[in-house]
Amino acid sequence: MVNSRRLNYILRLLLVFMGMNTIWYVAHILVNHPMLPSPTGVYLAMGQLGGRELVLNVGYSLMRVFAGVLLALILGLLVGLLMGRSALWNKLLDPVVYLTYPVPKIALLPVVMLFFGLGETSKILMIMLILLFQIIISVRDGIKAIPASTYDVLTSIGARRVQQFWHVTLPGALSVILSTIRVSLGTAISVLFFTEIYGTEHGMGFFIMDAWLRLDYPQMYAGILLFSLVGFLLFLLVDVLDYRFMKWRR
């Protein structure tokens, strides 16, 4: 049954991939301009990329995403847990979160770069800011949604606070964390593209803009496809984590 579902999922992905390439090829014929190369030309350009160049650009982008997500998870889990389990801290921090959350994070890019420079720190911080507030709110709401009777049952059988956290609080928070990351990854990758334009010589954003400035359109589209592949793999990773740790939801 599981293998059949996986096969159906792979077949659907292949059908969508073939459909997108067909539309792309038709658009290439209609436009008839070098700015829109054929899918074959782009895949050939992708195959001509040097292994070292490919590893460096994709590796740097993945490192920045993972570092930003990890920072957001650590801070978001701590603050969300504090707000979800303590009415006092929720009253104190709730106005702060709600006043800062609506601020468009991409607008903070110049400010972050002024304070932290054009290096890795500013790029990682921007990704962290994109995810942080959503994780805080999701964790807080997820923990608040856990019935108090669940903790009472565990207390009555002698479970310690650490056991309550591990068996009830963390699964409740993890569920909403994974959902939030899944929704926010697209925005985080978009922000990563903008941050990689400045002050770096590696990363998929830099690679795409460099190809664009050189009018090397096949390589530019190859970079866009690789960037999309990175995002797709990250989405798959979240799905794998959801499947591995959220068995109780099925």
C-alpha positions as CSV (number, residue, x, y, z in Angstrom):
1,M,0.0,0.0,0.0
2,V,2.8,2.4,1.0
3,N,4.8,1.5,-2.1
4,S,1.8,2.1,-4.3
5,R,1.2,5.5,-2.9
6,R,4.9,6.4,-3.4
7,L,4.7,5.2,-7.0
8,N,1.6,7.3,-7.6
9,Y,3.3,10.3,-6.1
10,I,6.3,9.9,-8.3
11,L,4.1,9.4,-11.4
12,R,2.2,12.6,-10.6
13,L,5.5,14.5,-10.2
14,L,6.8,13.2,-13.6
15,L,3.5,14.2,-15.3
16,V,3.6,17.7,-13.9
17,F,7.3,18.0,-14.8
18,M,6.6,16.9,-18.4
19,G,3.6,19.2,-18.6
20,M,5.7,22.2,-17.4
21,N,8.4,21.4,-19.9
22,T,5.9,21.2,-22.7
23,I,4.4,24.6,-21.9
24,W,8.0,26.0,-21.6
25,Y,8.9,24.6,-25.1
26,V,5.7,26.0,-26.7
27,A,6.5,29.4,-25.1
28,H,10.1,29.2,-26.4
29,I,8.8,28.7,-30.0
30,L,6.2,31.5,-29.7
31,V,8.6,34.0,-28.2
32,N,11.5,33.0,-30.5
33,H,14.1,35.1,-28.7
34,P,17.4,34.2,-26.9
35,M,16.0,35.5,-23.6
36,L,13.8,32.4,-23.4
37,P,15.9,29.4,-24.4
38,S,14.5,25.9,-24.9
39,P,14.3,23.4,-22.1
40,T,17.0,21.3,-23.9
41,G,19.4,24.3,-24.0
42,V,18.9,25.0,-20.3
43,Y,19.4,21.4,-19.3
44,L,22.6,21.2,-21.5
45,A,23.8,24.4,-19.8
46,M,23.1,22.8,-16.4
47,G,25.1,19.7,-17.4
48,Q,28.0,21.9,-18.4
49,L,28.3,23.5,-14.9
50,G,31.5,22.5,-13.1
51,G,31.1,20.2,-10.2
52,R,33.1,22.5,-7.9
53,E,31.1,25.6,-8.9
54,L,27.8,23.7,-8.4
55,V,28.7,22.3,-5.0
56,L,30.0,25.8,-3.8
57,N,26.9,27.7,-4.9
58,V,24.3,25.1,-3.8
59,G,26.3,24.4,-0.6
60,Y,26.5,28.0,0.5
61,S,22.7,28.5,-0.1
62,L,21.8,25.4,1.8
63,M,24.1,26.4,4.7
64,R,22.5,29.8,5.0
65,V,19.0,28.3,4.9
66,F,19.8,25.6,7.5
67,A,21.5,28.1,9.8
68,G,18.6,30.6,9.6
69,V,16.0,27.8,10.2
70,L,18.0,26.4,13.1
71,L,18.3,29.8,14.8
72,A,14.6,30.5,14.3
73,L,13.6,27.1,15.6
74,I,15.7,27.5,18.8
75,L,14.5,31.0,19.6
76,G,10.9,30.4,18.4
77,L,10.6,27.2,20.4
78,L,11.9,28.8,23.6
79,V,9.8,31.9,23.4
80,G,6.7,30.1,22.1
81,L,7.0,27.5,24.9
82,L,7.4,30.3,27.5
83,M,4.3,32.1,26.2
84,G,2.3,28.9,25.8
85,R,3.0,27.6,29.3
86,S,3.0,30.9,31.3
87,A,0.1,33.3,31.3
88,L,2.4,36.1,32.7
89,W,5.0,35.8,30.0
90,N,2.2,35.6,27.4
91,K,0.8,38.9,28.6
92,L,4.3,40.5,28.6
93,L,5.5,39.2,25.2
94,D,2.2,39.1,23.3
95,P,2.1,42.9,22.5
96,V,5.8,42.7,21.4
97,V,5.2,39.8,19.0
98,Y,2.0,41.3,17.5
99,L,3.6,44.7,17.0
100,T,6.7,43.4,15.3
101,Y,5.2,40.5,13.3
102,P,3.4,42.6,10.7
103,V,6.6,44.5,9.8
104,P,7.6,43.3,6.2
105,K,10.9,41.5,6.9
106,I,12.3,42.1,3.4
107,A,12.2,45.8,4.2
108,L,14.6,45.2,7.1
109,L,17.3,44.0,4.7
110,P,19.1,47.4,4.4
111,V,18.9,47.8,8.2
112,V,20.3,44.4,8.9
113,M,23.1,44.9,6.4
114,L,24.0,48.3,8.0
115,F,24.4,46.7,11.4
116,F,25.8,43.4,10.5
117,G,27.6,44.0,7.2
118,L,27.3,42.2,3.9
119,G,28.7,38.9,5.1
120,E,27.1,35.6,6.2
121,T,25.6,37.0,9.4
122,S,23.1,39.4,7.7
123,K,22.0,36.7,5.3
124,I,21.3,34.1,8.0
125,L,19.6,36.7,10.2
126,M,17.2,37.7,7.4
127,I,16.1,34.0,7.0
128,M,15.8,33.7,10.8
129,L,13.6,36.8,11.0
130,I,11.3,35.5,8.3
131,L,10.6,32.3,10.3
132,L,10.9,33.4,13.9
133,F,7.6,35.2,14.6
134,Q,5.6,32.6,12.7
135,I,7.2,29.8,14.8
136,I,6.6,31.7,18.0
137,I,2.9,32.2,17.3
138,S,2.5,28.7,16.0
139,V,4.3,27.1,19.0
140,R,2.4,29.2,21.5
141,D,-1.0,28.4,19.9
142,G,-0.1,24.7,19.6
143,I,0.8,24.4,23.2
144,K,-2.3,26.4,24.3
145,A,-4.5,24.0,22.3
146,I,-3.3,21.0,24.4
147,P,-6.1,20.2,26.9
148,A,-5.0,20.8,30.5
149,S,-6.5,17.4,31.4
150,T,-3.7,15.7,29.4
151,Y,-1.2,17.1,31.8
152,D,-3.4,16.1,34.8
153,V,-3.5,12.5,33.6
154,L,0.3,12.4,33.4
155,T,0.8,14.1,36.7
156,S,-1.6,11.6,38.4
157,I,0.6,8.7,37.2
158,G,3.8,10.4,38.5
159,A,5.2,11.8,35.3
160,R,7.9,14.5,35.8
161,R,7.9,17.8,34.0
162,V,10.6,16.6,31.6
163,Q,8.4,13.6,30.7
164,Q,5.4,15.8,30.2
165,F,7.4,18.1,27.9
166,W,8.8,15.2,25.9
167,H,5.6,13.2,25.5
168,V,2.9,16.0,25.2
169,T,4.3,19.5,24.8
170,L,7.0,18.8,22.2
171,P,4.8,16.7,19.9
172,G,2.1,19.3,20.1
173,A,4.6,22.1,19.2
174,L,6.4,20.0,16.6
175,S,3.3,19.5,14.6
176,V,2.7,23.3,14.1
177,I,6.4,24.0,13.7
178,L,6.7,21.7,10.7
179,S,3.5,23.2,9.2
180,T,4.9,26.7,9.7
181,I,8.3,25.8,8.2
182,R,6.6,24.3,5.2
183,V,4.6,27.5,4.6
184,S,7.5,29.9,5.3
185,L,10.2,28.1,3.3
186,G,9.2,29.7,0.0
187,T,9.4,33.2,1.5
188,A,12.8,32.3,3.2
189,I,14.2,31.1,-0.1
190,S,13.0,34.3,-1.9
191,V,14.7,36.4,0.8
192,L,17.9,34.3,0.4
193,F,18.0,35.2,-3.3
194,F,17.9,38.9,-2.5
195,T,20.6,38.6,0.2
196,E,22.9,36.6,-2.0
197,I,23.0,39.5,-4.6
198,Y,25.1,41.6,-2.2
199,G,28.6,41.0,-0.7
200,T,29.1,37.4,-1.8
201,E,30.8,35.4,-4.5
202,H,28.9,32.1,-3.9
203,G,25.3,31.1,-3.7
204,M,22.5,30.5,-6.2
205,G,21.3,34.1,-6.0
206,F,24.8,35.4,-7.0
207,F,25.0,32.7,-9.7
208,I,21.7,33.7,-11.3
209,M,22.4,37.5,-11.3
210,D,26.0,36.9,-12.6
211,A,24.6,34.9,-15.5
212,W,22.0,37.6,-16.2
213,L,24.6,40.4,-16.3
214,R,26.7,38.3,-18.7
215,L,23.5,37.8,-20.9
216,D,24.1,34.0,-20.5
217,Y,20.4,33.1,-20.5
218,P,20.8,29.3,-20.5
219,Q,23.0,29.5,-17.4
220,M,20.6,32.0,-15.8
221,Y,17.7,29.6,-16.2
222,A,19.8,26.7,-15.1
223,G,20.5,28.6,-11.9
224,I,16.8,29.3,-11.4
225,L,16.0,25.5,-11.9
226,L,18.8,24.6,-9.4
227,F,17.4,27.1,-6.9
228,S,13.9,25.6,-7.4
229,L,15.4,22.1,-6.9
230,V,17.0,23.2,-3.6
231,G,13.6,24.5,-2.5
232,F,11.9,21.3,-3.6
233,L,14.4,19.1,-1.7
234,L,13.9,21.2,1.5
235,F,10.1,20.7,1.1
236,L,10.7,17.0,0.8
237,L,12.9,17.1,3.9
238,V,10.1,18.7,5.9
239,D,7.7,16.0,4.6
240,V,10.1,13.3,5.7
241,L,10.4,14.8,9.2
242,D,6.6,15.0,9.3
243,Y,6.2,11.4,8.3
244,R,8.9,10.3,10.8
245,F,7.9,12.2,13.9
246,M,4.2,12.8,13.4
247,K,3.0,9.1,13.1
248,W,0.3,9.8,15.7
249,R,-1.5,12.1,13.3
250,R,-2.0,9.3,10.8
